[in-house]
Amino acid sequence: MAALPVHLFIFAVAAFFLVRAIPGDPAREVVGPEATEAEYLATKAELGLDGSLFTQLTSYLANLVHFDLGNAIMTGRPVTSEIGARLPGTLELAGIAFTFLILTVFVMSALVVARPKSFVTRMIRGYAQAAGAVPEFVVGVVGIFLFYATLRVVPAPSGRVRAGLVEPEPITSLPLLDAMLRGDTVVVSSMVSHLLLPIAVLVVSVTPILLKQLLTALDSSLVAQPTMFKIASGSARKYVYVSAYRRALPPTVSLFGLVFGSLLGGAVILETLFGLGGMGRYAVDAVTTTDLVALQGFLLVVAAISLVVFLLVDLINMVLDPRRKPGRKESDS
């Protein structure tokens, strides 16, 4: 946990230089091509882009100490407030998809363990072999073409609610949860129908990655000596399966952390594809307008979320396997 600030500092510096490698001149974008040289230089100074890279970096890091991500170049509003208004919707989408992803992986793996030679098991294993073969945006485009343009079973990919409806005033800033808390069943129904396809796309795209890892670990765990001993000693089948899962889960849980980052990135892409706004639209706008401040703020927030997820993964693995606790000697196992 003590290393989190160090990792975040390193990423902040990397993000600073990375966004400045993007072609374009933010000051020129603001003043336009007809501006005079004096107006251009004045705008550049106002945006804090007139100094050396070292001067800009030290100013940026000094602001970060006070949790100040700066003001967006194109809007002039604080990046912290802009991200704060958009991030909850993205996290809600990724969180719902993550929940269904976990359920899907465990149900499919349980079917494979319970009926290892069935036709369904062969189908599931074949599906797992497709891990990472098709990116989310491709599945999203196919899903829109099939379920909206052809079958007309989902609404148009044009936002979280249909035209004419207004999202409720925020309570938790999570749009779907806020609609539920306010008891607005019409908005809830509209949101669910609009989120159904993006969530399905994320689950279908990412499930094979986790499923392949878990099945590989289970195949080894089920023939390991502890499992054979439990079977030979007459333990009930459910205890045998619980034991096998507990030994197979640590590497899979570690992959869950990486996959959540992938889900977050996929949610950003799909938000743009499905017109959901959120961090996806914000990142795209920052790139197209060369808004360096907004883009580096976006990258830093995503990195912070990923680091927190990796910390939680480590803590869960320590519970599943005490040998992973810091300072635990190999001889203690």
NORNORFEN-V28672 format. One record per residue. N is the residue number from 1. OMEGA is omega in degrees with one decimal (NA if undefined). Layout:
N|OMEGA / N|OMEGA
This chain:
1|-179.0 / 2|-177.5 / 3|-177.3 / 4|178.9 / 5|179.5 / 6|178.8 / 7|-179.6 / 8|177.5 / 9|-179.8 / 10|-179.6 / 11|178.6 / 12|178.1 / 13|179.4 / 14|179.9 / 15|179.6 / 16|-178.5 / 17|-178.8 / 18|-177.2 / 19|179.0 / 20|173.3 / 21|179.0 / 22|179.4 / 23|177.9 / 24|-179.4 / 25|-178.0 / 26|-179.2 / 27|177.8 / 28|177.8 / 29|-177.0 / 30|-173.9 / 31|-179.5 / 32|-175.1 / 33|-175.8 / 34|-176.4 / 35|177.0 / 36|179.3 / 37|179.5 / 38|178.2 / 39|179.7 / 40|-179.1 / 41|178.6 / 42|178.3 / 43|179.2 / 44|178.2 / 45|179.8 / 46|-179.8 / 47|179.7 / 48|-177.0 / 49|-176.0 / 50|-179.0 / 51|177.0 / 52|178.2 / 53|-179.9 / 54|178.6 / 55|179.0 / 56|-179.1 / 57|-179.4 / 58|177.1 / 59|179.2 / 60|-178.8 / 61|177.8 / 62|177.7 / 63|-179.0 / 64|178.5 / 65|179.2 / 66|179.4 / 67|178.5 / 68|-179.7 / 69|179.3 / 70|177.9 / 71|178.6 / 72|-176.0 / 73|-173.3 / 74|-177.1 / 75|-177.5 / 76|-179.5 / 77|179.0 / 78|179.6 / 79|-179.4 / 80|-179.4 / 81|179.7 / 82|177.8 / 83|178.9 / 84|179.3 / 85|-174.5 / 86|-174.6 / 87|-177.6 / 88|179.4 / 89|178.8 / 90|178.6 / 91|178.3 / 92|178.6 / 93|179.9 / 94|-179.3 / 95|177.4 / 96|178.6 / 97|-180.0 / 98|178.8 / 99|178.7 / 100|177.7 / 101|179.3 / 102|179.9 / 103|-178.5 / 104|-178.9 / 105|-177.7 / 106|178.1 / 107|-179.7 / 108|179.7 / 109|178.0 / 110|176.4 / 111|179.6 / 112|-179.3 / 113|-176.6 / 114|-178.2 / 115|-171.4 / 116|-176.1 / 117|-177.4 / 118|178.0 / 119|179.4 / 120|178.7 / 121|178.4 / 122|177.4 / 123|-179.3 / 124|179.1 / 125|176.6 / 126|177.1 / 127|180.0 / 128|-179.7 / 129|179.5 / 130|-175.0 / 131|175.4 / 132|-175.0 / 133|-175.8 / 134|-179.8 / 135|-174.5 / 136|-174.4 / 137|176.7 / 138|177.0 / 139|179.0 / 140|178.9 / 141|178.0 / 142|179.5 / 143|178.3 / 144|-179.8 / 145|-175.4 / 146|-170.4 / 147|176.7 / 148|-174.5 / 149|-175.4 / 150|-174.7 / 151|179.7 / 152|-179.6 / 153|175.3 / 154|-179.4 / 155|179.4 / 156|179.0 / 157|-172.4 / 158|177.9 / 159|-179.0 / 160|179.1 / 161|-179.8 / 162|-179.7 / 163|-179.8 / 164|177.5 / 165|-179.5 / 166|177.1 / 167|-176.5 / 168|174.8 / 169|-174.4 / 170|170.4 / 171|176.7 / 172|-174.5 / 173|172.7 / 174|-168.9 / 175|-177.3 / 176|179.1 / 177|178.4 / 178|178.8 / 179|177.9 / 180|-178.7 / 181|179.0 / 182|176.7 / 183|-179.6 / 184|-174.0 / 185|-180.0 / 186|179.4 / 187|178.6 / 188|179.6 / 189|179.7 / 190|179.1 / 191|-179.6 / 192|-179.2 / 193|179.8 / 194|-178.7 / 195|-174.6 / 196|-177.0 / 197|177.0 / 198|179.3 / 199|178.6 / 200|178.6 / 201|179.6 / 202|-178.0 / 203|-178.9 / 204|-176.3 / 205|-170.9 / 206|-177.4 / 207|-177.7 / 208|-178.3 / 209|-179.9 / 210|-177.3 / 211|179.1 / 212|179.5 / 213|-177.3 / 214|-180.0 / 215|177.6 / 216|179.1 / 217|179.2 / 218|178.4 / 219|178.1 / 220|-176.5 / 221|-176.0 / 222|178.5 / 223|179.1 / 224|-177.1 / 225|178.6 / 226|179.2 / 227|178.6 / 228|179.2 / 229|179.7 / 230|178.8 / 231|-178.5 / 232|-179.1 / 233|175.6 / 234|178.4 / 235|177.7 / 236|-175.5 / 237|-177.1 / 238|178.4 / 239|176.1 / 240|-179.1 / 241|178.7 / 242|179.0 / 243|-179.9 / 244|179.6 / 245|-177.7 / 246|178.8 / 247|-178.1 / 248|-171.8 / 249|-175.1 / 250|178.1 / 251|179.2 / 252|177.5 / 253|177.1 / 254|178.1 / 255|176.2 / 256|178.7 / 257|177.8 / 258|-177.6 / 259|177.7 / 260|174.3 / 261|177.1 / 262|177.4 / 263|179.5 / 264|176.7 / 265|177.5 / 266|178.1 / 267|178.4 / 268|179.6 / 269|-176.4 / 270|175.3 / 271|177.2 / 272|-178.1 / 273|-176.3 / 274|176.5 / 275|-176.1 / 276|-177.5 / 277|176.8 / 278|-176.6 / 279|179.5 / 280|179.5 / 281|-179.1 / 282|-179.6 / 283|-180.0 / 284|179.0 / 285|179.9 / 286|179.9 / 287|-175.8 / 288|179.6 / 289|-177.7 / 290|178.5 / 291|-174.8 / 292|-177.2 / 293|179.6 / 294|-177.0 / 295|179.5 / 296|174.1 / 297|177.1 / 298|-179.3 / 299|-177.9 / 300|179.4 / 301|178.0 / 302|177.9 / 303|179.6 / 304|178.5 / 305|-179.7 / 306|179.5 / 307|177.5 / 308|178.3 / 309|178.9 / 310|176.5 / 311|178.4 / 312|177.4 / 313|178.6 / 314|-179.8 / 315|178.6 / 316|179.0 / 317|176.9 / 318|177.9 / 319|-179.4 / 320|-177.4 / 321|-176.8 / 322|179.5 / 323|-179.3 / 324|-180.0 / 325|178.9 / 326|177.6 / 327|179.0 / 328|-178.6 / 329|-179.3 / 330|-177.9 / 331|-179.9 / 332|-179.3 / 333|NA
